[in-house]
Amino acid sequence: MALLIVLFILVIMTSTVAWLSDDILRQLRTTENTRNSSQAWQILLGSEAWAISVLIKDSQESQVDHLGEAWNNLGQGVEIEQGTLQTAIGDMQGRLNLNNLLDESSVIPPQTGKKPDSRIWTQAFRRLLISLELNPQLSDAVLDWLDPDQDVRSISGAEDLDYLSMAPPYRAANRAFSDISELLQVKGFDKKTVQKLAPFIAALPASNIRININTAPAGLLRILGKNLLSVEESRRLVSDRSKANGYTVEEFLQHDMMAGEQDIAAPLITNQSRYFLIKSSTEIGKTRMKVNSLVERKNRKVGVVRRMPVL
């Protein structure tokens, strides 16, 4: 009997030790993950600060922004203590800013056959939709999403009455886009449509932000004519772009591929950029973390507009 009691006590002690060991291991892992997450976040902030310093230095050395500059060539990443870090900078003015349409959302377009439509960004967005084989009337839904009224501008538009009938119901934003993913809430835009548009659009916190001709892809340069430039013409514009200096606005407008399109393109373009996206990613142990930082460069200073953790 005494032996059974001893064996019983040993079993209980062994089970208790095993349980305590597992609990301690869980606590250690939790502590390690918390430490790694905190360390990773600080590393990402350091990455952001370094990228900002690169952009400031660039503004001091050059008044033209192009893909041959240091900010676009930061390398493949570096090894750090117990992990890795990668930093990249993208020019957000190599895209069409959706919020350029905001000021035009309250403008009444001219009737057919009357004077030309003065809504230059709306027309540019429609050309982009056409170039991607999407319905150009989707622009009406975007304008209704932005404008402050409840007047539906066409059969393709939509206001609160339409969105409140959705499941679940919601209202039109009646304000600027904060992210291009908001398009998924706009009538006519599904995931496939937004994915097609994504490489060519941005949601910047200002309007009338011009397209940088030195960083825009060929697919976006196509919209700089009254009628779409051909694929070959836009590719020629990119291939002739100097890797060392890029275009001046005058050089771009005088290019053979822009013949007859100068009046359309001139108010849409620039060779200087204010808005950039800093992409930082790090891996510490088993902890991976990414953050995108939208920054604005103005008067040789750079400020963070918003940080967006990437899941």
N, C-alpha and C positions, 0 to 999 in steps of 0.2 A: 504494500500500500504506500509506504514511504517513497519507494522508487517511482511509482506512478505520479505521486505529487511532485517529485523533483523533475520528472520528465515534462509534466504539464507546465511547471514554472519555466523550464527552459524554452519550451515552445512559445509561451507568451512573451518571454524576453526576446527571443529571436525575431518574432513578428513585430514587436515594438521597435527593435533596432532597425529592422528593414523599413518599417513605416517612417521612422524618424529620418533615415538616410534618404528616402525618396523625397520627403518634405524638404530636407536641407538642400538637396539637389535642385528641386523646383525653385526654392528661394534664391539659390545661387544663380540659376539661369535667368530668373526675373531681374535680379540685380545687374547681371551682365548685360542683358538686353536693354535695360534702362540706361545703363552707363554708355553702351554703344550708341543708342539712339541720341542721347544728349551730345555725345562726341561727334556723331555724324552731322547733327544739325549745326553745330558750331563750325565744322569743316565746310559745310555748304554755304554758310554766311561768309566764311573766309574766301571761298571760291567766288562768290558774288562780288565781294569787295575788290578782289584782284581784277576781275573782268571790268568792273567800273573804272579802275585805274587805267586799264588798257584803253578804254573808250575816251577817257579824259586826255590821255597822252595823244591819241589819234586826233582829237579836235585841236590840239595845240600845234600839230605838225601839218595838218592838211584840212582844206575846206571842202574837199570832194570825198565822198564815200563810195568805195567800190570793193569788189570781192578779193582784190589782191592785197588788201591791207592786213595789218597784224591781227585785228580783232576777229577776222574770219579765218585765221590760221593759228589756232592756239594749240595744235598738236593732238595726239591721240590719248592723252591722259597720263597721269603720273602715279607712281607707287608712293604710298604714305605709310606711316607706322601702322601695322596690322590691317592694311587695306589699300584701296585705290580711290582715285579722284579723277573725274573728267569734267572739263568746262568747255562750253561752246557758246558763241554769240551769233545770233541771227538778226538780220535787218528786217524789222517789221514793216518798213516802207517799201520793201520789195513785194508788197501785196496791196490789194485794194481795200481800203478801210471802209467797212460797212457803215460806220457812223458819219461818213461823208454825205450820206443820203439824208441825214437828219434835218439839215437846214432846208433841203429841197422837198421834204415831206409835206410841207404846207403850201408849196407853190402849185398853182393851178396850171396844168399843162395847156398849151395852145391847141385849138381845134385843128383837126386835120386840114391841111391845105393853107393854113395861116402861117405866121412867122415860125422860125425854127424853135425847137424845144430848148430852153435855156438851162435845163437841169443836166449839167454836164456829167455829174457822177451817176445819176440814175441811168443815163444813156450808156455810160461806160459799163455799169453793172449788167445792163441788159445784153450788151455785146459779149460780156464774159459768159453769161448764161447760154447764149447762142453758140459760142465757141465750144462749150462743153456739151452741146446737144441737149440742153435743158430748156424748158419753157421760159421765154423772156418775160411773160406775164407774171412770173413769180415775184418780180420786182414790186408789183402792186401790193402783194401781201406784206413785203418787207416795209414799204412806205407806210402802210396802215398800222403795222406793228410799232413804228417809230412815232407817228404823228399824234398830237394830243386830242384829236377829235374822234367822233364815233361814226363818221361818214365813210362807208365802204366805197372805194374809188372805182371798182370794176368787179366783174364776176369772179376774178381771181383774188381779189382783196378779202380782208376779213377784219372784223372788229369784235368788241366784247360779246355781242349777240351770238356770233358764230362760236367763239371760244367757250362761252358758258354752256353751250350744248354738248361740249366734249365730255368724255369720261376719263379722268375726273375733270370737272369744270375749272376754268381759270380765265383771266382777263388779258387783253393785249397790254404789253408793257408800257406803251406810250412814253418811251424814253430811249436813250442810247443803249446799244448792246454793250454788255460787259465781257462777253465771251462769245465766240462764234457758235458754240454748242447751243446757244439760245435759239438758233435757227430751227432746231428740232421741234420747237413749240410753235413755229410759224406755219400757217396753212400752206400745204403743198410741199413742205420740206420733210423728207424722210432721211434715214441714216445714209442711204446710198447717195442721195443728192448732196448732203452736207460733206460727205467724204470726197466727192468730186470737186467741190468748191474749196475745201480746206487748204490746199497748197497755195491758193491765190488770194485769200481774203484774211482780214484781221479785224479786231474790234478794239480800236484805239480810243483813248479818252479825249478826243478832240475831233473837230470836223475840218474839212478841206485840207487833209493831209495828203500831199502829193506822192505819186509813185516814183521811187528812185529807179531811174533807167539803167543804173549800173549794177543793181542787185536783183531786179525783177527777172523772173524766168521768161523764156520765150513765149510760153503760153499766155502770160499776162500782157506782154508787149503787143500781142495781136489786137488788143482792144483799143489801141491808140490811134486808130483810123476811123473815119466815118463809117466805112464798111470794114469788116474784119480784115486785118492784114493776113496774108496767107501764112501757112506754117513755114514755108521756105523763106518768106520775107522776114518773119520774126526770128528764125534761126540765124539768118544772115546778120541781123542786128546784134545778136548775142556773140556770134563768132568774130565780128569786127570790133567788139568791145575791147579796148586796151586793158590787158591784165595789169599793167603798171599804173595807169592813170584813170582808166574809165573814160566815159564821154563827158564833155561839157554839154550843157543843154543845147547850145548852138550847133555843135558838131552832130549831135543826135538828130536835130530837126533838119539839118542839111544832108543827112544820109540819103542815098538814092532810094532806099526802101520807104522813106517817109515823104516822098514827092507827092505834093498835093494834100498832105494830111497835117501840115504844120498848125493850121488854125484849130484843129480838133485836139491835137496832142499838147500844144504849148501850155494850156492852163491845168493840165493833168500831171505834169512831170517836174522832176527836180533831179539834181545829182548830189543832194545833201540829205542826211537822215537825222531825225530826232529820236525815234523810238526803236529800241532794240530789245530782244529777248535773250536773257542769259539763262542757259540750261546747265544746271549743275547736278552731278550724280556721284554718289560715293558708296563704297561697300566697306563696312568695318565688321570683321568677323562674319557672322551670319546676318548682320543687319544691312539692308539696302535702303537707300533713301534718295529721292530726287526732288528737286524744286525748280520751277521756272520763274524767273523774275523779269517782269516787264519794267523797263527803265526808260526815262526820258532824259535826253542830253540837250541842254540849253545853256547858252552863254558859258560854255566850257565847264559846266557843272553837270553832274549826273545824279538824278534822284530815282528812288524806287517807287514806281506807281503801284504795283501790287506783286505779291508773291503767291504762287500757285503750286502747292504740293502735288506731285505726280504719283498716283497710286500704281 
